[in-house]
């Protein structure tokens, strides 16, 4: 936990909530999307499909019997593929989908997972220990997820769960993106006065209808992006690899896939059927930070799945925001303080740590040997003067 850390810079003994409201009502902008290609000609040469696409929600006839998850599973695929610069694939995708995007007005770039952990801290919920790396690029704060292992072996024990096997049983990859292992989306929205760019993974897309729900209320904005993406979804598309123009690394971005509406994105979960009704409350932070409207919960008894609960969780966002407004305002307060503290560090780099020892608060530490979060070519292009 303490690798490459120095003296303490800031201790979060108190968390100050911001005054203004935190709401998703302002909408969001889709910046780019991509899939990791599971197998490439050169294993040391990772590649992505841009724009890629998630698999389609296509559940089997129930009941269905599934095995517990087993085998190698990704914890953080971006960090596993590109350990030095986990955010770099975002910019490979932007090169093709949104090359005119600039980050001068962006306050924060992070993964959805980091926001979920910091929200837990803000509302006083006990969480597992974590480390995050903090970097300033010009006036933009990057929060990088740091895990002990970015990929792990699941042995199929009684506590491993059915999540991956249930997802496989209920989805089908579209032809263009067969052979890719995950679909990542990057959105931009305002959160309590902070312009945030958030990366996250979605499990599937759902092309059904939902009574009483207006899809446009949960869709991304940006006609200019849609026009650009038309060039990427033509049948005559060039399938040759395009070397990442913003990096010296031999990384490929392959034009493949189609951009789907954000209003169709879905998260898939499993839960033991112990009585009562399946609720979305536990999953709403994840859905809210990723602006993901659909939630499917497979309920099982032992190995048998006998029910799938479908929810349009996006229609519950407003209610959830009201119930968790204090926590959301404290979260923004944390993010603003992180940005303020790191912007004053000479190296523009620091470490955020939560140890969960003796109820010690979260703290910011010096980074002994400062690292960079992006190659210099990307910094020059996307933070133009």
Secondary structure, DSSP 8 states (H G I E B T S, - for coil): --TTEEEEEEE-SS----SS---STT--EEEEEEEEES--SSTTS-EEEEEE---EE---SS-EE-----EEEES-HHHHH-SS-TTHHHHHHHHHH-TT---TT--EEEEHHHHHHHHHHHTT-----EEEEEEEETTEEEEEEE-S-SEEEE---TTS-SHHHHHHHHEE--GGGTTEEEEEEEEEEEETTEEEEEEEEE-EE--S--TT--GGGGS-B-HHHHHHHHTTS-TT---SEEE-TT-SS--EEEEEE----GGGEEEEEEEE--SS---SGGGHHHHHHTT--EEEEEEEETTEEEEEEEEEGGGGHHHHHHHTHHHHHHHHHHHHHHHHHHHTSTTSEEEEEE--STT---EEEEESS---SS-HHHHHHHS--
